[in-house]
Amino acid sequence: MKKYIFLTALVMAVTTSCISTKLTIKNIDDKARMPALSKEKTFVLTKISKDAKYAYDPDYPVNLGFLPVQNADVNIKRYFGALTGPAGQEISYERIDSCCPFPSEKNNMGAGILDIYEVTWQGLKEPKRIYINLYERGEIIAPSGFGIKKY
C-alpha cells in the first residue's frame, strides 16, 4: 500500500512539474551513521542546528535514509520522538504534503520526494514546517528553535 501511495505521489509530482535533473539537496552525507536509540526507541540527539535552513528549507532537509523507504516510517517516529519545544514542551507532528522530486539512486524509480510535516507544541503561534528526506543520509540533529529530549 505504501508503495502505491508513493507511486501515486510521484506520478502526480511528475505531471505537475518535472523532476529536477540536478540534485539540489546540500546536506547529504552517505557516510553518516544512524543515531543511537534511547530506551524509548527514539533517536538520541546531541546537537541543535545553528543553521536556520536545516529542516526548514527543501535544500537542507532532515535526511533519514538509513532504512529502506518501505520501513522508513519508523525513523520518522524516532526523530520526532527525540524532539521537544524549546522549553521542553511535548510536540505533535503531522505529515501534510510531499514535494520537491529529486533524482536518487536509493530508489528503484530513480527519484525521491520530500515529505513535509507540521510540528506544533503548546504556546507555539504558528506550526513549524519540517522537510524530511527518507532516501538519503545526513547528520541527524534538532532544527533551530527546538529542544532535545533528555534521557
MIGUDO-819734 format. One line per 3 residues: their letters; for each residue x, z, y of C-alpha. Coordinates in steps of 0.2 Angstrom, whole numbers. Layout:
REM MIGUDO-819734
a	X/Z/Y ~ ...;
END
This chain:
REM MIGUDO-819734
mkk	0/0/0 ~ 14/4/12 ~ 22/-12/8;
yif	6/-21/13 ~ 4/-12/29 ~ 22/-16/33;
lta	20/-34/29 ~ 4/-35/40 ~ 13/-27/54;
lvm	27/-38/53 ~ 16/-54/52 ~ 7/-48/67;
avt	23/-45/77 ~ 30/-62/72 ~ 14/-70/78;
tsc	13/-62/94 ~ 32/-63/98 ~ 47/-70/90;
ist	59/-59/80 ~ 75/-57/90 ~ 89/-67/83;
klt	101/-54/91 ~ 101/-35/86 ~ 99/-25/102;
ikn	100/-8/94 ~ 115/0/101 ~ 117/16/91;
idd	118/10/73 ~ 131/19/63 ~ 132/13/44;
kar	144/27/41 ~ 133/41/47 ~ 128/54/35;
mpa	111/61/32 ~ 110/79/40 ~ 109/94/28;
lsk	92/101/23 ~ 86/118/28 ~ 76/129/15;
ekt	60/122/23 ~ 66/105/18 ~ 69/99/37;
fvl	85/92/44 ~ 97/105/51 ~ 101/98/68;
tki	115/105/78 ~ 115/94/94 ~ 103/89/108;
skd	107/72/116 ~ 114/71/133 ~ 109/53/134;
aky	92/51/142 ~ 89/34/132 ~ 92/42/115;
ayd	75/41/106 ~ 65/36/121 ~ 72/18/123;
pdy	69/5/109 ~ 88/0/110 ~ 93/18/106;
pvn	80/24/93 ~ 82/38/80 ~ 90/29/66;
lgf	83/37/50 ~ 88/23/37 ~ 95/35/24;
lpv	82/31/11 ~ 74/15/5 ~ 60/11/18;
qna	47/14/4 ~ 52/33/4 ~ 57/34/22;
dvn	41/44/27 ~ 50/60/20 ~ 64/58/33;
ikr	51/57/47 ~ 44/74/42 ~ 62/81/40;
yfg	66/75/58 ~ 51/81/67 ~ 51/97/57;
alt	68/101/64 ~ 62/99/82 ~ 54/111/94;
gpa	49/110/113 ~ 62/116/125 ~ 57/134/124;
gqe	55/134/105 ~ 36/128/105 ~ 29/121/89;
isy	27/102/91 ~ 15/90/84 ~ 18/71/82;
eri	8/56/78 ~ 13/38/74 ~ 4/27/87;
dsc	11/10/86 ~ 25/-1/79 ~ 35/-13/90;
cpf	51/-22/93 ~ 55/-33/77 ~ 74/-35/74;
pse	85/-43/61 ~ 90/-31/47 ~ 99/-34/31;
knn	92/-17/25 ~ 75/-26/21 ~ 71/-40/9;
mga	61/-48/23 ~ 77/-49/34 ~ 69/-39/48;
gil	63/-22/53 ~ 52/-14/66 ~ 52/2/75;
diy	39/15/74 ~ 33/24/90 ~ 27/42/89;
evt	19/53/102 ~ 25/71/102 ~ 16/85/111;
wqg	18/104/112 ~ 9/117/122 ~ 12/116/140;
lke	18/98/140 ~ 9/87/153 ~ 12/70/145;
pkr	16/66/127 ~ 34/60/124 ~ 36/43/115;
iyi	49/43/102 ~ 56/27/94 ~ 60/28/75;
nly	70/16/65 ~ 68/18/46 ~ 80/4/42;
erg	97/8/50 ~ 108/24/50 ~ 114/33/65;
eii	119/51/71 ~ 103/62/70 ~ 101/73/85;
aps	87/80/95 ~ 81/70/110 ~ 85/77/128;
gfg	70/88/133 ~ 68/95/115 ~ 74/110/106;
ikk	80/113/89 ~ 73/125/76 ~ 84/140/72;
y	87/144/54;
END
